[in-house]
Amino acid sequence: MADFGGGDIDAFRNEVRAWLEANYPAELRDPKAKTDPEAVWGGRAFAGGTDPQAVWTQRMGAKGWTTPTWPKEYGGAGLSPAEARVLDQELAAGRYRPGVLAFGIWMLGPVLLEYGTEAQKKTFLPPIVRGEIRWCQGYSEPGAGSDLASLATRCEDKGDHWLINGQKVWTSYADKADWCFCLVRTDTSKKHEGISFVLIDMRTEGVETRPIQLISGESPFCETFFNDVKIPKDQLVGKVNGGWEIAKRLLQYERQNISGGFGGGGGAGGSAADLPVVAKSYNGTDDTGRLADTDLRQRITRNEMDFRSLRLTIGRTAAEARASNGPSAATSIIKYAAAEFAKERSELMVESMGHQGLGWEGDAFTTGELTATHGWLRSKGNSIEGGTTEVNINVVAKRVLGLPDPK
């Protein structure tokens, strides 16, 4: 990739536009194209595959454009922030599918760049960029959710390897993941200072996953069990008993990513842009073409305004993060607001459809109606995943507002 300065950004944009046009799989240009829905998550199951989405992942990964600002020596494109914005703009303008969706890109990769050894970076980052390894996150436990530092999964030093025993819960897509980045306890005499951060190959003997069915009927979360699981010593990231610092840093990246998804208007229950159209189609319009139900119209407008404000705030905090050293505690503000706005949008979507928004299955309901119902139920998890609402409010109180702990 050429090194474009500010005056050559238009030339870079033209190069990006031409490359995307030439390399986007023809099959994906059809909105109804049938691809494996799991392909966009990458992983061993799709590495080198012929599914159109997998081919797109391979091409974007080879270019480094799945992680445009990561250093070239680790598989990234080494683009400047300005160039990365151009790439994002062209991907959006052309309605291209994402190269890959990956916890490795959103969460693990940034902390490996910050805390990993050179060997760990060279081993794990390039496959993340290419979408060849799918990662899951082993944090919460049955007795350690909001109080994450109470985790009990043991990791014992056996000389030439680590031995891990314990259980995780709410592990997203653990049954489909290739590897897991995991918090374990290496010192039982201390709480926060006794936690370490390790990487576990999910094919290792002793690893077991069990999907958990949600009220929406889906099973994106799992229980994950580690029974005498042995991992090499070099799969511990950072210092022994220094995992809590890494854990907190990773959570900032996770909250930034989750809230960014909501801020874009996607997520459960349909996009923010769809809501006014759906409401009009079910409730009719007045003489001026506005939604006839005045109260519903006001609440939808307020939700749209909230999302617009959220997007602007996300953009501001992202710019601040680029100018400093990554995301700050302000991600908890964004995560809290995004979860509340997304839940409200899902409620409004179902309400707009009336009784047709309450279907579970059957020919009496359209695909859109069933999606709204299941999305509404799924949205209840927005205030839990990535740190509960209560946890995020506490972070804001302590680290943003500087309030003292209650006595």
Backbone hydrogen bonds, N-H to C=O, Kabsch-Sander energy under -0.5 kcal/mol:
donor,donor_aa,acceptor,acceptor_aa,energy
4,F,2,A,-1.0
8,D,5,G,-1.3
9,I,6,G,-1.1
12,F,8,D,-2.0
13,R,9,I,-2.3
14,N,10,D,-2.2
15,E,11,A,-2.0
16,V,12,F,-2.6
17,R,13,R,-2.7
18,A,14,N,-2.2
19,W,15,E,-2.3
20,L,16,V,-2.7
21,E,17,R,-2.1
22,A,18,A,-2.0
23,N,19,W,-2.0
24,Y,20,L,-1.8
28,L,25,P,-1.1
29,R,26,A,-1.4
30,D,27,E,-1.0
33,A,30,D,-2.6
35,T,33,A,-0.8
39,A,36,D,-2.0
41,W,38,E,-1.6
42,G,39,A,-1.9
43,G,131,G,-2.7
46,F,43,G,-1.5
47,A,43,G,-1.2
49,G,46,F,-2.6
55,V,51,D,-2.5
56,W,52,P,-2.1
57,T,53,Q,-2.4
58,Q,54,A,-2.2
59,R,55,V,-2.2
60,M,56,W,-2.7
61,G,57,T,-2.7
62,A,58,Q,-2.3
63,K,59,R,-1.3
64,G,60,M,-0.8
64,G,61,G,-0.7
65,W,60,M,-1.9
66,T,60,M,-0.6
67,T,64,G,-0.9
70,W,67,T,-1.4
74,Y,71,P,-1.5
75,G,72,K,-2.0
76,G,71,P,-1.8
77,A,64,G,-0.9
77,A,67,T,-1.1
78,G,70,W,-2.1
79,L,68,P,-3.3
84,A,80,S,-2.6
85,R,81,P,-1.9
86,V,82,A,-1.6
87,L,83,E,-2.3
88,D,84,A,-2.4
89,Q,85,R,-2.5
90,E,86,V,-2.5
91,L,87,L,-2.4
92,A,88,D,-2.2
93,A,89,Q,-2.8
94,G,90,E,-2.1
95,R,92,A,-1.1
96,Y,91,L,-2.4
101,L,40,V,-3.1
102,A,100,V,-0.5
106,W,102,A,-2.3
107,M,103,F,-2.7
108,L,103,F,-1.7
109,G,104,G,-3.3
111,V,107,M,-1.1
112,L,108,L,-2.4
113,L,109,G,-2.4
114,E,110,P,-0.9
115,Y,111,V,-3.4
116,G,111,V,-0.5
116,G,112,L,-1.8
121,K,117,T,-2.4
122,K,118,E,-2.3
123,T,119,A,-1.8
124,F,120,Q,-2.7
125,L,121,K,-1.8
128,I,124,F,-1.1
129,V,125,L,-2.4
130,R,126,P,-2.2
131,G,128,I,-1.1
132,E,127,P,-2.7
133,I,127,P,-0.9
135,W,133,I,-0.5
136,C,179,W,-1.7
138,G,136,C,-0.6
138,G,181,F,-2.9
139,Y,137,Q,-1.0
141,E,144,A,-2.0
144,A,141,E,-1.6
148,L,146,S,-1.3
150,S,147,D,-2.1
151,L,148,L,-1.8
154,R,165,N,-2.3
155,C,185,R,-2.4
156,E,163,L,-2.8
158,K,156,E,-0.7
158,K,161,H,-2.7
160,D,158,K,-1.6
162,W,231,I,-2.8
163,L,156,E,-2.4
164,I,162,W,-0.5
164,I,229,V,-2.9
165,N,154,R,-2.0
166,G,226,F,-2.2
168,K,224,T,-3.1
169,V,140,S,-2.3
171,T,222,C,-2.6
172,S,170,W,-0.9
173,Y,220,P,-3.7
174,A,171,T,-1.5
176,K,173,Y,-1.5
177,A,173,Y,-1.0
178,D,134,R,-2.9
179,W,134,R,-2.0
180,C,200,I,-2.5
181,F,136,C,-2.3
182,C,180,C,-0.6
182,C,198,V,-3.0
183,L,138,G,-2.4
184,V,196,S,-2.4
185,R,153,T,-3.9
186,T,184,V,-0.7
186,T,194,G,-2.4
187,D,194,G,-1.6
190,K,187,D,-0.6
194,G,191,K,-1.1
195,I,192,H,-1.0
196,S,184,V,-2.8
197,F,237,V,-0.6
198,V,182,C,-2.8
198,V,196,S,-0.5
199,L,235,Q,-2.4
200,I,180,C,-2.8
202,M,178,D,-2.5
202,M,200,I,-0.5
204,T,201,D,-2.1
207,V,204,T,-1.7
208,E,225,F,-2.2
210,R,223,E,-2.5
212,I,221,F,-3.2
213,Q,211,P,-0.5
214,L,218,E,-3.2
217,G,214,L,-1.9
221,F,212,I,-0.6
222,C,171,T,-0.6
223,E,210,R,-2.8
224,T,168,K,-2.6
225,F,208,E,-3.3
226,F,166,G,-2.9
227,N,206,G,-2.3
227,N,225,F,-0.5
228,D,226,F,-0.6
229,V,164,I,-2.5
231,I,162,W,-2.1
233,K,160,D,-0.6
235,Q,232,P,-1.6
236,L,233,K,-1.1
237,V,197,F,-3.0
237,V,235,Q,-0.5
238,G,115,Y,-0.5
242,G,239,K,-2.2
243,G,195,I,-3.0
244,W,195,I,-0.6
246,I,242,G,-0.8
247,A,243,G,-2.9
248,K,244,W,-2.3
249,R,245,E,-1.8
250,L,246,I,-2.8
251,L,247,A,-2.0
252,Q,248,K,-1.4
253,Y,249,R,-1.5
254,E,250,L,-2.5
255,R,251,L,-2.7
256,Q,252,Q,-2.0
257,N,253,Y,-2.2
258,I,254,E,-2.8
259,S,255,R,-2.4
260,G,256,Q,-1.6
261,G,257,N,-1.9
262,F,258,I,-1.7
263,G,259,S,-2.8
264,G,260,G,-1.2
265,G,262,F,-2.3
266,G,261,G,-1.3
270,G,267,G,-1.1
272,A,265,G,-0.9
274,D,271,S,-0.5
275,L,271,S,-1.2
277,V,273,A,-0.6
278,V,274,D,-2.6
279,A,275,L,-2.7
280,K,276,P,-2.1
281,S,277,V,-2.0
282,Y,278,V,-1.5
283,N,279,A,-2.0
284,G,280,K,-2.3
286,D,290,R,-2.7
289,G,286,D,-1.7
292,A,284,G,-2.2
294,T,292,A,-0.9
297,R,293,D,-2.6
298,Q,294,T,-2.3
299,R,295,D,-1.9
300,I,296,L,-2.4
301,T,297,R,-2.4
302,R,298,Q,-2.3
303,N,299,R,-2.0
304,E,300,I,-2.5
305,M,301,T,-2.4
306,D,302,R,-2.3
307,F,303,N,-2.3
308,R,304,E,-2.2
309,S,305,M,-2.4
310,L,306,D,-2.4
311,R,307,F,-2.6
312,L,308,R,-1.9
313,T,309,S,-2.3
314,I,310,L,-2.8
315,G,311,R,-2.2
316,R,312,L,-2.1
317,T,313,T,-2.7
318,A,314,I,-2.3
319,A,315,G,-1.9
320,E,316,R,-2.2
321,A,317,T,-2.2
322,R,318,A,-2.1
323,A,319,A,-1.6
324,S,320,E,-1.0
326,G,321,A,-1.9
331,T,328,S,-1.9
332,S,329,A,-1.9
333,I,329,A,-0.5
333,I,330,A,-0.6
334,I,330,A,-1.8
335,K,331,T,-2.8
336,Y,332,S,-2.1
337,A,333,I,-2.4
338,A,334,I,-3.0
339,A,335,K,-2.2
340,E,336,Y,-2.0
341,F,337,A,-2.6
342,A,338,A,-2.4
343,K,339,A,-2.2
344,E,340,E,-2.2
345,R,341,F,-2.4
346,S,342,A,-2.1
347,E,343,K,-2.1
348,L,344,E,-2.4
349,M,345,R,-2.3
350,V,346,S,-2.1
351,E,347,E,-2.6
352,S,348,L,-2.4
353,M,349,M,-1.0
353,M,350,V,-0.5
354,G,350,V,-0.5
354,G,351,E,-1.2
356,Q,353,M,-1.4
357,G,354,G,-1.8
358,L,355,H,-1.5
359,G,356,Q,-0.6
365,F,362,G,-1.3
370,L,366,T,-2.3
371,T,367,T,-2.4
372,A,368,G,-2.0
373,T,369,E,-2.1
374,H,370,L,-2.5
375,G,371,T,-2.5
376,W,372,A,-2.3
377,L,373,T,-1.9
378,R,374,H,-2.5
379,S,375,G,-2.1
380,K,377,L,-1.2
381,G,378,R,-1.9
382,N,379,S,-1.8
383,S,380,K,-0.7
384,I,381,G,-1.8
385,E,381,G,-2.6
387,G,384,I,-1.0
389,T,383,S,-1.9
392,N,388,T,-2.6
393,I,389,T,-2.3
394,N,390,E,-2.0
395,V,391,V,-2.1
396,V,392,N,-2.3
397,A,393,I,-2.5
398,K,394,N,-2.4
399,R,395,V,-3.0
400,V,395,V,-0.6
400,V,396,V,-1.4
401,L,396,V,-2.7
403,L,397,A,-3.2
